[in-house]
Amino acid sequence: MQQPLQLAFDLARTPLIETTMALVTRQIVERGGAVQIGDTATAAVVFDLRPELGAETFAIARDEAHDGWRVSGGDERGVLYGAGKFLRGCRFDTPCLTYSGPSGTFTPALPVRGMYFATHFHNFYHDAPSELVERYVEELALWGCNTLSVWFDMHHYTGIDDPEAQAMIARLRAILAAANRVGMGAALTTLANEAYCTSPTELRAEPFPHHYHVEVCPSKPEGLALILRWREEMLRAFADLDIRYFWIWPYDQGGCACADCKPWGGNGFLRNAEPVARQVRQTWSQAKIVLSSWEFGYWEGDAEWDALYATLAPQPDWIDYVMAEGHGDYPPYILRHGPPPHFPLLNFPEISMYGMWPWGGFGANLQPRRLQQVWDTIKGRLAGGFPYSEGIFEDLNKAICLQLYWDPARPVEAIVREYAGELVPDAVDEVVTAIYRLEEQMQHGGMNEEQLRAWHACYTHGKDDGQLLRYQLPPMEAPEQTFALLDHAARTMTPAAAADWRWRLLWLRAALDLELTRSGGRSTDFSEACFAELTCISCAENAEWWAHVGHASPLTRVASQERVFAMRYRVHVSGIADDVIGRWVRSSQ
């Protein structure tokens, strides 16, 4: 912009408003603008409070008196959410402010608009510098996220004093504290009978298929006492945070198959969950207890569901919400019988580990059509939910879920257009078309660990007999056309916008689809340069082999060591990779 954009915040400078001001300023500057905070008489955009709008609500309207715009919140969180909506409809690379988004009043329909960060396998949330994760939390708040959940997974630690356990607690606390700073309630997740690796052998549970074989049987008096003692230690570690929700989870590795606990979901689990819930309420009286039904019916059939519904019928006072989701289809028991009696229902949509292996390993994982289909099945039954996230490669899917919680009737395609408009305001149609084309071609696969080792052995000895194809992609219809859409869009962007990691995830996905289709799945210098950049974006140099978010070969661990992050964690790969990508783009035009 030729002149700084004049902003005014006509409200008390509380910590959340100060954070909102800083976030708005940063967003504008990183998108090519300049900002000056002034008074309402000269401001082009005024942010203020109108309590009559109601909690979390905001309004965007023309301010004719000052020839500008006014963003009003019913409360401080409403101001933040309104700022996010306004920013997504603005562009700041022009001589004056241009806002093309909607005006009116916007009220969230569902109260729980959460997100769950899986902090494991050395994914982005596990390994990225804390400031990058905290920055990402802030940006999710701009989409209306009001709760963030994490899990302190105990099974691989010797106890709470294990140095690695303490390091993880510190990281989780930092993530949740960042959520609190942007008005999000924090949430903690726990498996009902999880345990440390030092759990006594005689107290261990009868295993289910996903067990780590350290879980504790709560039907043994000493077992339940140990579960509660370890849980109390964990609660103290987070006691000073604003914890609004606490999940109690039955599976994956949780559960006990002994005769006294079966059927786990309707028996041992509930007897285990109640004392944990009451323990939580002693630490955080305001915390809502979320009882999960994950994988109910997989191991014990309808008996688990029947017992759960019977337990819920008299409205026990230790439960506030029930969470339900399935692997793919929504739990058929709920579709047949309706939601659990008396308790609002939350979902747990899988937005990461679908259609691509490694997850995000080929760039953006895009699921707008699938999420619309799932939502249409369940939207009238929910009070909100917590999508399951393994990283930033499915950023679009997060935006879709958060906006569906805000307005359940809104078409997903409209959300995709809003997302694309913030990235590439001059080429929205091309980007939306490319996103849906990329979703149609999602079944990507890398090698498993054995194949990777075999390939690497051949590579290091200079041998390649042509049989070790590195990557598997589905048959694609004209991948060059999909890439051309995004390449054309890129030509309309400023250099700063074209370097944004969200855009790079889309562009790299289309470029890899084209290159690996041309090569028959074989590695090329260009594909390795792309994988190196993806590794940089996701901070995945040390990711476990099954979760190589951003790469699928040992080579990229070497190629990605030179990582430099600029202000909005824009990524600059090595000069060699830059040159390879540049030559490839020129040859494809």
N, C-alpha and C positions, 0 to 999 in steps of 0.2 A: 504494500500500500504506500501511496505517496505521503499520506498524513497518518499519524497514529489514530487508531479507533478510540474514541472517547467513551469510557464506561463509567457508570456511577452505581454504587451499591448503597441504596437509600434504606439502610437497616442497620441494626446493631452489629458490631464486628465481633461476633462470637467465634470460638475456635472453628466451628464448621463453616461459617461464612468466610472467615479468613482462608480456610482451605479451598473453598469454592472459588474465591477470587484468584488464588494462586493457580488453580487448575485451569480456569477460564483463560487467564493470561498466557499460561504455557501453551495451551492448545492453539490459541490465535497466533502466537509467535512462531510455533513450529509449523504452522500451515502458511507461513509467508507474510503475516501481518505484523503490525506493531500496535501497542496498547498504551493508553494513558488513563489512569484512574482520576476522575474529576468529580464535579458536582452535577446535580440533576439538570441544571439550567442549560448546560452545554453538551450533555452526553447524547450520543447516538443510541446507546442501549442503557436502560435503567433496570436494575434488579431491585425488587422490593418485596415486602411481606404483605399479604392480604389474608389474615386468619380466617375470614369468612369462606374462603375457598375450601378449607378442610385439610386434614393431614395428608401429606405427600402429593397433594394436587398442585398443579401450576397452570398459569394462563400466559399466553403470548399474544400481544396485541400491538397495533400501531399506536404510537404516541404522537398524535397529530400536532399537539402543542409544541413539540420540540423536533418535529419531522424525524422521528426515530422510532425505536421499539421499546416496549416495556415487557419484562419477564417477571411475573409475580408468582410467589409461592405461598401456599397456605401455611406452610411451616418451613423451617430451614432446609429440610430434605427436599421439599417441593421446589425451592429455589435452585438447588443443585440439579434436580432432574430436569427442570425447565431450561437451565443453562445447557445441559446436554442436548436437549431437543433443538434448542436455538442454534447451537454450534453446528449441528449436523446439517442444518438448512442454510448455512452461511458459506460464503467464500470471501477470502481475505487477500486474494492476489490481484485485486482490482483497485482502481483509485478510490472507490468508496464502497461502503458496506453493501453487500447484496444478500438479502435473505429471501429464499424462495420456498421455505418450508411452510407448514400449516400454521394458522393462528386459531385461537379459541382456548377453551378450558379442557384440561386433560387430567382425568382422575383414574388412578389404578383400580382395576376391577378385583384383583386378587391380593391378599395381604402378604403372602410369602413369596417373594421373588428372589430366590436364592441361587447360590452356586456352590458346588463342592470341588475343592482342589485336591486331587490325589497327589500327595507329596512322597513319591516313591520311585524306584527304578531309575533314579537319577534323571528324571524328566525336568522340564523347565521349572516347575514349582519347587523341586528338590534341589536343583543345582544352580539356577540363575542367580546372579548377584541380587541381594535383598532389595536394593533400590529399584531394580527392574520389576520384580514381583509386586512390590508395593505400588509402583507406578501403574501397573496393569490393574490392580485392585481399584485404584482411583478411576481409571477409565471405564471399568464395568459399572461403577456408580452412575456415570453419565447416561447409561442405558436403563437406569431404574432399578439396578440390583440393590436390595436392601438387607441382605443377609449373606454371610460367607461362612462356609463350614470347612473344617479340616479334621484329620484323624491322627492321633498319636498311636501309631501301630507298635505294639509292645513286643511282638513275638521274637524279634532278633536281638533284643537287649537283655543284659543280665539283671537289670533292675533300674529303678529310676535314677540311681546315682551313676550308672554307666556313663562315661564321658560322651559317648555317641548319643545316648538318650538325652542327655542334657543339651547337646548341640541341636538336636531335632526340636526339643521343647522351645529353645530360644528362637529357632526359625519360625515355628508355628505361632509363637507369641507375637513375633514381629509382623507376620501376615495378618493376624487377627487384630492387632493394634492398628495397623493401617486401615483395616476395614472400619474399625470404630471411629477413626479420624474423619472418614467420609460418611458418617451417619449410618453405617451398616451395623446391624446386630451381628455379633459373632456366634458361631455355632460349633459345637464339638460332636464328633462321632465316636462311637465305641462299639465294639463287639461285646455282647453280654458276658461271655466267659473267656475272653482272651487272656493271655498270660505271657509272662516273660519266659525266655528259654530255660530259666532256672527253676521252673515249676516242678514240685516233687512228683516223681514218677507215679507214686501211689494215688495221687489226687487227679491225675490226668483223665480227660474225657475219652469216651469211646469215639473213635474218629469217624468223621464224614470224609468224602473224597477230597475236599479242598483243605483239609487240616494241615497245620504245621506240626501237629503232634506234641504241642506243649499246652493246649487248651485245658481248662480245668472243669471238672464235673461239679455243678452246683448242687447236685443231690447228695453229695457227701458233705456233712456239716463243716468239716475242716476246709473243704473246697470252697464253699460259699464264703466262709470267713476270709479266706485268702483273696478271693476275687474282690471283696469289699475293701480289704485293707489296701490292696494295690490300687484300687479305684480311688480311694480317699487320697492317696499320695498324688495321684495324677490330678485330681480336682484342685488340690492346694497349689499346684504348679501354675494353674490358670486363673486362680480365684479373683485376681484384681481386675480382670477384663470384663467387659459388658457382654456376658454370654446370654443370649436370648433363647436359644434352642439347644437341646441336647438329645442326640439320636441314640437309641439303643437298638442294636443290629443283631439279627439271628445267625446269618451266614455271611460271607463265603466260608472262611475257615472256622467260624464259630460253630457252636452246637455240640450236642453230646448224644450218642446213639445208644446209651445204656438203657436197660429196662425201666429204671426209675425216671428217666428224662423223656422217654418217647411218649407220644410224638413231640419232638423237640419244640416246634413252633407253637403248639398249643398247650404245652406242659412245662418242661424244664425251663424253656426260654422265659415264659411268663413269670414263673416263680423266681427266676434269676433277675429279671428286669425290674420287678417292683421294688426290691430293696435298693437297687442301684438308683432308680428314679427318686426315691425318697432321700437318698444320700445327696443327690444332685440338688434337690430343693433346699437342703440345709445350707448349701454353699451359695446358690443363686435362687432366691425365692421367686424371682420374676421369670426364670427359665421355663420354657415350654418343653414338655417331654414328647418326643417324636418316637413312636414305636414302629419300627420297620418290619415289613413282611417279606423282605427280599428272599427270593427262592422258596417261598412257601409253596407246597405242592410238588416240588421237584423230587423230594426224598420221602415224604410221608403221605402224599396224596391229599385229598380233601380233608383228612382228619385234622391237619393243622389249622386249616381255615375254619372248619366247624368249631373247633375249640376256641379259636381266637374270637369269633363272632359271639360265642356264648359268654366269653369273659367280658366282652365289651358291652353286652346288653344292659347290665345294671349300672353302667357309666362309672367305672372305677375312677377315683379322684387322682390317680397318679399318672394318667395318660391325658395328653392334650391333642395330639395329632396321630394319625396313622399314615405311614408311607408305604406305597405299593408301586411296583414296577416289575417288568419281566425281561427276559432275554429276548428282545424283539417285540413280540406281541404283548399287549397288556394282559395282566393275570386274568385268565378266563373266568375264574371263580367270581371276581368282582363284576365282570361284565354280565354274568348270569344272575347274581344275587343282589347287585347294587353295592354301593359303598358301605363300609362298616357302620353299624348303627351309632348315632350320637356324636361321632367324631369326624372333624374335617379331614379330608384326604389330600395328601401331597404326593407328587410323582418324583421320579428319579431318572429322568431320561438319559439314555446313553448317547452322548454326542461326539465321542472320540474314537472308540474302538470299533468302527463300523466301516466295512468296505475297503479297508486299506491296511496292509501289514508290511512293514512296521507302521504304527499309528502316526500319521502325519509325515511318514518318511518320504513322500513324494510331493510334499507341499500341502496346500490347503485341503482339508477334509471338509467337503461341502455337502450338506444334507437338507436343503430347503424342501424338496418334494417329499422326502421321507418324513420329516418333522411335521409337515402339514397333514399327512395321512394319519400319523400317530395322534396328533392333536385332535383331529376331527372325531376320533373314537372316544376320547376321554374328557374333552374340554369342559363339559357341563358338570363334571363330577368333582372338580378340584378346587382347593383353596390356594394352590400354588405349588412350588416344588423346588428341587435342587438338582439341576443337571450335573451329570458326572463328567468331570473334565480331567484329561491327562496332559493338557498343555495348551499353548496359544494357537496351534495350527487349526483349531476349529472355532476361531474367534467369531466367525459369522454365525455358527450354530448357537453360540451363547446369546448373541444379539437377538436371534429369532426367538429363543425360549423366553428371554426376559421381556420382550415386547408382547409375546402371547400372554404372559402372566398379567401384563398391564392391560391389554385389550384382547380378550379371547376371541372376539369376532373379526379381528383384523386379518386379512389374507397374508400369508407368509411372503408372497411375492412383493407386497407393498413394503415389508420390512427389508427385504433384499434390496429393493430400489433405494430405500433410505440409506442403507449401509453403503451401497455403491456410490450414491450421490455425494457422500462425504469424502470418499476416496478420489473419485473422478467425476466432478460435476459436469464436464462437457461431453461425457461419453457413457452416460448411465445405461442406455439401451444396449450398447455393445457389451458392457461388463455384465449386466444381468443375463443376457443371452449366453455369454461364456460360462457363467456360474452354473446355469442349469445344464449346459452341455457337459461340463466337467463332472457334475453329479451323475450323469448317465453313464459315465465311464470310471466307476469307482473301484472296481475289483483289482486293485494293485497288490503285488506281492514281491517281497524280497526273498532271499535265500534263508533257509534255517541255519542253525549254528554249524551243523555238520557240513552243509554245502559251502558255507562261507569259509570254513577251514580248508576244504578241498580246493576252492578257487584260489585262496590266498597262497596255498602251497605251490600251485601251478604258477601263479603270478611271480612269486619271489624267485622261482627257478627259471623264469623266462619262458615258460611253456604255456601254451593255450591251444588245445586241440579243437576249439570251436564248439565243443559240446557243453561247456559250462556257461550257459546263459545266466546272467546275473539276476535279471528281473523278469517278472511275469506281469503282463498287462492284458486287459481284456481287448478283444477286437474293437477298434475305434473307427468311427465314421468321420473321416476328414479332420484329424487332429490339427492339420495345418490351418483349417478355417477357424477353429477355436483359438489357436494361438494368434492368428491374424487379428481377431477381434480385440484381444488384449494389447497386442503390439500397436494397433491403431490408437487405442485409448491412451497408451503410454505417451504417444506423441503430443497429446493435448495437455500433459501434466507438467508442472514445474519440476525442476530437479529435486527439490526437497520432497515433494509429494511422491515422485517416482521412486525415491529411496525408502519410503515408509515400509516397515516390515509387513504390514497387512497386505499392501500391494505386492510386495515381493513374493509372499506366499502364493498368491494367485498366479502371478506371472511365471514363477518357477514351476508351478504345477503344470501349466499349459505347455511350457517349453520342454519339460521332461517327458510329458505324454508324446509330444511330437518327436523328440530325439530318440527315445527308446522304441517307439514304433518303427522309426526308420532303421534303427540298428538291430531290430529283432530281439530286443531285450539285452543286448550286449553293452557293456560299459564303454563309454567314449570319454575323451578328455573333457568334452563339454558337459556330459552328465555328471562326471566327478566334480567339476567346478560348481555345478548346481547343488549337488549333495553337500559340498563343503559349505556353501552359503546357508543352506537349510540348517545344517548343524550349528552354524554360528547363531542364527536367529533363535533357535530353540535351546542354546547352551547345552547341547546334547553330546559333547565329546566323550562323556563317561557313561552314557546311557546303557542300561542292560541290553543284551543283544536282541531280546524280543520286543524291546521298546525303543529301538534306535530312532527316536524322533528326529528326522532330518537326515538320516544317512543309513546306508545298509552295507557299507563296506569298510574294512579296516583302513583303506587308503584315506578316507575322509577324516579320520581321527588325526592323521598327520597334517592333511591339507588345511584343517580348520583351526590350527593352533593360533594363527595370527588373527585374533578377533578384536575389533575396535568398535565400540558402541558410541554413537553420537547422542545428541539430546534425547530423541525419542526412540532410543535403542535402534537407530538405523544401522544397517550392517554394511561394512566395507570388507569384502574378502580380499585375499592376497592379490598382488598385481598380476600374477600369472592367471588366476581365476578371472580377474577383470578382463584381461586380454582375450582369454578363451571365449568368454561369454560375448564380448563385443564382436569378435570375428564371426561367431555363430549367428548372432542377430543380423549382422550385415548380409550374411549369405542367405538368410531366410527371407529377406525383404524383397 
